[in-house]
Amino acid sequence: MFQEPFPILYVKDIDRSLRFYCSTLGFQMKYRWPVESALEYAFLTLRVLGLGIAAQKVMAAIHGRAVSRQGPPQFQLCLSVEDTDRASQYLLSRGAKQLVSPSDRPWGERCASLEDPDGNPIQITAKLSRRGLA
């Protein structure tokens, strides 16, 4: 019945978001719509998983409602990395905003939280070595 779920982010500036997700995070564009005019939607992949990026105007046209940025975020992207501190510094150097600095978590990961250009939280996480666990 249900197969291959993926989130879709509704963004203010689709070109800016594509630069961030492709150039900064390493996603690759696999599909775009429309093909020959102003971009409204793109499907991106990172290894085997996918993420949709759509212009905010598309949400109103498809779902009959506008994007609301009131209240807490409705989406968070979590990315596994080898080195949380290095990845956090890289994202900061590319203009991401730090929400939570890298810190060790009791469940055995070192995590940090940053924001994409539209304010969506991105958590980066690396497994701690056994010696790093208390």
Residue frames as qw, qx, qy, qz and C-alpha x, y, z in Angstrom:
[[0.000, 0.885, 0.466, 0.000, 0.00, 0.00, 0.00],
 [0.073, -0.985, 0.129, 0.084, 2.30, 2.84, 1.22],
 [0.870, 0.111, 0.071, 0.475, 5.81, 3.05, -0.19],
 [0.564, 0.198, 0.023, 0.801, 8.89, 5.27, -0.07],
 [0.169, -0.928, -0.321, 0.084, 7.89, 8.21, 2.14],
 [0.517, 0.108, -0.050, 0.848, 9.81, 11.47, 1.95],
 [0.090, -0.730, -0.373, 0.565, 9.27, 14.94, 3.42],
 [0.363, 0.624, 0.318, 0.615, 8.62, 18.05, 1.33],
 [0.296, -0.471, -0.251, 0.792, 9.85, 21.43, 2.57],
 [0.243, 0.849, 0.393, 0.255, 7.94, 24.52, 1.46],
 [0.548, -0.313, -0.020, 0.775, 10.47, 27.33, 1.10],
 [0.123, 0.854, 0.135, -0.487, 10.45, 31.07, 0.37],
 [0.292, 0.777, -0.447, -0.334, 13.30, 31.02, -2.16],
 [0.983, 0.073, 0.164, -0.039, 13.65, 27.67, -3.90],
 [0.662, 0.621, -0.286, 0.307, 16.94, 28.57, -5.63],
 [0.137, -0.700, 0.530, -0.458, 18.52, 29.61, -2.31],
 [0.804, -0.296, 0.419, -0.300, 17.31, 26.39, -0.65],
 [0.943, 0.324, -0.026, 0.068, 18.63, 24.25, -3.52],
 [0.380, 0.705, -0.457, 0.388, 22.04, 25.88, -3.20],
 [0.423, -0.570, 0.546, -0.444, 22.02, 25.17, 0.55],
 [0.895, -0.106, 0.368, -0.228, 20.87, 21.54, 0.32],
 [0.894, 0.423, -0.021, 0.147, 22.97, 20.65, -2.75],
 [0.428, 0.699, -0.367, 0.440, 26.14, 22.72, -2.34],
 [0.255, -0.624, 0.520, -0.525, 26.31, 22.74, 1.46],
 [0.726, -0.246, 0.533, -0.358, 24.80, 19.39, 2.46],
 [0.127, -0.328, 0.882, 0.315, 25.65, 17.33, -0.64],
 [0.633, 0.408, 0.589, -0.294, 22.15, 16.45, -1.91],
 [0.146, -0.095, 0.674, 0.718, 21.75, 15.85, -5.66],
 [0.553, 0.338, 0.112, -0.753, 18.77, 17.01, -7.72],
 [0.335, 0.047, 0.921, 0.194, 17.07, 13.99, -9.30],
 [0.143, 0.610, 0.717, 0.305, 13.91, 15.66, -10.60],
 [0.025, -0.274, -0.150, 0.950, 12.65, 19.19, -11.22],
 [0.137, 0.621, 0.731, 0.248, 9.28, 20.62, -12.18],
 [0.796, 0.576, 0.139, -0.124, 8.53, 22.33, -14.41],
 [0.828, -0.012, 0.258, 0.499, 11.42, 21.34, -16.64],
 [0.482, 0.384, 0.271, 0.740, 11.67, 24.43, -18.84],
 [0.102, -0.792, -0.128, -0.588, 10.33, 27.35, -16.78],
 [0.174, -0.619, 0.470, -0.605, 10.73, 28.81, -13.29],
 [0.407, 0.025, -0.889, 0.209, 11.42, 26.02, -10.83],
 [0.583, -0.474, -0.001, -0.659, 8.59, 25.22, -8.41],
 [0.888, -0.348, 0.242, -0.178, 9.61, 21.79, -7.10],
 [0.434, 0.565, -0.701, 0.032, 12.73, 19.63, -6.93],
 [0.945, -0.317, -0.006, -0.083, 13.35, 16.16, -5.58],
 [0.138, 0.754, -0.614, 0.189, 16.76, 15.75, -3.98],
 [0.956, -0.180, -0.230, 0.017, 18.59, 12.65, -2.83],
 [0.102, -0.730, 0.636, -0.229, 21.39, 11.98, -0.38],
 [0.147, -0.197, 0.969, -0.026, 22.48, 8.38, -0.78],
 [0.067, -0.284, -0.922, -0.253, 19.22, 6.37, -0.76],
 [0.017, -0.649, -0.635, 0.418, 16.89, 8.88, 0.91],
 [0.214, 0.478, 0.409, 0.747, 15.03, 11.78, -0.67],
 [0.091, -0.552, -0.393, 0.729, 13.76, 15.24, 0.17],
 [0.277, 0.689, 0.516, 0.426, 11.35, 17.43, -1.77],
 [0.187, -0.369, -0.126, 0.902, 11.85, 21.21, -1.98],
 [0.172, 0.648, 0.649, 0.361, 8.86, 23.25, -3.18],
 [0.034, 0.292, -0.005, 0.956, 8.11, 26.95, -3.55],
 [0.138, 0.231, 0.675, -0.687, 5.65, 28.13, -0.87],
 [0.483, 0.255, -0.121, -0.829, 3.16, 29.21, -3.57],
 [0.436, 0.075, -0.845, -0.299, 2.87, 25.54, -4.57],
 [0.056, -0.174, -0.876, 0.446, 1.44, 24.60, -1.17],
 [0.355, 0.362, 0.298, -0.809, -1.46, 27.04, -1.55],
 [0.511, 0.311, -0.479, -0.643, -2.14, 25.84, -5.10],
 [0.445, 0.066, -0.887, -0.102, -2.05, 22.13, -4.21],
 [0.289, -0.263, -0.835, 0.387, -3.38, 22.07, -0.65],
 [0.190, -0.745, -0.454, -0.450, -5.55, 25.18, -0.58],
 [0.515, -0.839, -0.127, 0.125, -3.67, 26.74, 2.33],
 [0.286, 0.849, -0.335, 0.292, -0.69, 28.99, 2.81],
 [0.679, 0.064, -0.541, 0.492, 2.51, 28.12, 4.64],
 [0.436, -0.856, -0.052, -0.273, 2.32, 29.22, 8.27],
 [0.545, 0.341, -0.534, 0.549, 5.47, 29.97, 10.24],
 [0.446, -0.593, 0.243, -0.624, 3.62, 30.53, 13.50],
 [0.897, -0.352, 0.181, -0.195, 4.40, 28.22, 16.37],
 [0.539, -0.500, 0.638, 0.230, 7.13, 25.60, 16.56],
 [0.268, 0.424, -0.700, -0.508, 8.67, 24.07, 13.39],
 [0.886, 0.093, 0.188, -0.413, 6.71, 21.20, 11.90],
 [0.903, 0.380, -0.156, 0.126, 9.80, 19.58, 10.40],
 [0.359, -0.778, 0.500, 0.129, 13.35, 18.69, 11.39],
 [0.816, 0.456, -0.354, 0.019, 15.99, 17.10, 9.21],
 [0.672, -0.611, 0.415, 0.058, 18.46, 14.83, 11.00],
 [0.691, 0.616, -0.377, 0.027, 21.75, 14.05, 9.27],
 [0.886, -0.376, 0.120, 0.243, 24.31, 11.52, 10.43],
 [0.336, 0.860, -0.356, 0.144, 27.91, 12.74, 10.26],
 [0.808, 0.074, -0.439, 0.385, 31.32, 11.41, 11.25],
 [0.416, -0.118, -0.357, 0.828, 32.31, 14.51, 13.26],
 [0.076, -0.837, -0.541, 0.025, 29.59, 16.75, 14.72],
 [0.297, -0.749, -0.002, 0.593, 31.97, 19.60, 15.61],
 [0.284, -0.185, 0.555, 0.760, 33.54, 19.71, 12.14],
 [0.095, 0.512, 0.745, 0.417, 30.14, 19.50, 10.41],
 [0.161, -0.854, -0.424, 0.254, 28.74, 22.24, 12.66],
 [0.282, -0.609, 0.198, 0.714, 31.67, 24.56, 11.88],
 [0.243, 0.098, 0.696, 0.669, 31.28, 23.86, 8.16],
 [0.008, 0.703, 0.679, 0.212, 27.57, 24.74, 8.23],
 [0.235, -0.834, -0.209, 0.454, 28.24, 27.90, 10.25],
 [0.302, -0.393, 0.403, 0.769, 30.85, 28.97, 7.69],
 [0.098, 0.270, 0.740, 0.608, 28.20, 28.52, 4.97],
 [0.232, -0.265, -0.086, -0.932, 25.73, 30.83, 6.73],
 [0.565, -0.440, -0.682, -0.149, 23.64, 28.41, 8.80],
 [0.313, -0.644, 0.257, -0.650, 22.45, 29.70, 12.17],
 [0.328, 0.078, -0.879, 0.338, 23.47, 27.71, 15.28],
 [0.619, -0.538, -0.237, -0.522, 20.56, 26.71, 17.52],
 [0.813, -0.548, 0.191, -0.046, 22.34, 24.30, 19.88],
 [0.125, 0.741, -0.659, -0.035, 26.13, 23.89, 20.01],
 [0.727, 0.152, -0.668, -0.037, 27.62, 20.40, 19.70],
 [0.420, -0.484, 0.580, -0.502, 27.21, 18.40, 22.91],
 [0.218, 0.080, -0.973, -0.001, 27.33, 14.78, 24.02],
 [0.673, -0.248, -0.096, -0.690, 23.92, 13.23, 24.66],
 [0.529, -0.340, 0.703, -0.333, 23.15, 10.47, 27.17],
 [0.899, 0.256, 0.267, -0.234, 21.90, 8.13, 24.43],
 [0.754, -0.175, 0.473, 0.420, 25.41, 7.88, 22.92],
 [0.522, 0.623, 0.330, 0.480, 25.51, 10.59, 20.27],
 [0.256, -0.403, -0.041, 0.878, 27.13, 14.00, 19.88],
 [0.252, 0.703, 0.624, 0.230, 24.52, 16.35, 18.43],
 [0.099, -0.291, -0.020, 0.951, 24.17, 19.95, 17.27],
 [0.315, 0.706, 0.635, -0.017, 21.20, 21.86, 15.84],
 [0.148, -0.242, 0.243, 0.928, 21.29, 24.54, 13.15],
 [0.485, 0.627, 0.403, -0.458, 18.78, 26.22, 10.83],
 [0.505, 0.315, 0.564, 0.572, 18.44, 26.07, 7.06],
 [0.113, 0.128, 0.161, 0.972, 17.74, 29.34, 5.16],
 [0.414, -0.468, -0.427, -0.653, 14.00, 29.08, 5.93],
 [0.386, -0.479, 0.451, -0.647, 14.42, 28.43, 9.65],
 [0.939, -0.102, -0.242, -0.220, 13.86, 24.66, 9.50],
 [0.499, -0.679, 0.534, -0.065, 15.96, 22.91, 12.16],
 [0.794, 0.381, -0.474, 0.022, 18.71, 20.54, 11.06],
 [0.703, -0.604, 0.369, -0.069, 20.18, 18.19, 13.63],
 [0.612, 0.528, -0.586, 0.058, 23.58, 16.73, 12.91],
 [0.781, -0.486, 0.315, -0.235, 24.61, 13.72, 14.93],
 [0.516, 0.473, -0.711, 0.063, 27.55, 11.38, 15.28],
 [0.890, -0.355, -0.286, -0.025, 27.78, 8.23, 17.34],
 [0.272, -0.812, 0.482, -0.188, 30.09, 8.51, 20.34],
 [0.530, 0.308, -0.782, 0.111, 32.82, 5.93, 20.74],
 [0.743, -0.430, -0.513, 0.011, 32.32, 3.51, 23.60],
 [0.522, -0.112, -0.372, 0.759, 35.01, 5.37, 25.53],
 [0.048, -0.272, -0.038, -0.960, 32.95, 8.57, 25.15],
 [0.588, -0.501, -0.465, -0.433, 29.95, 7.06, 26.92],
 [0.171, -0.467, 0.577, -0.648, 29.55, 7.61, 30.65]]
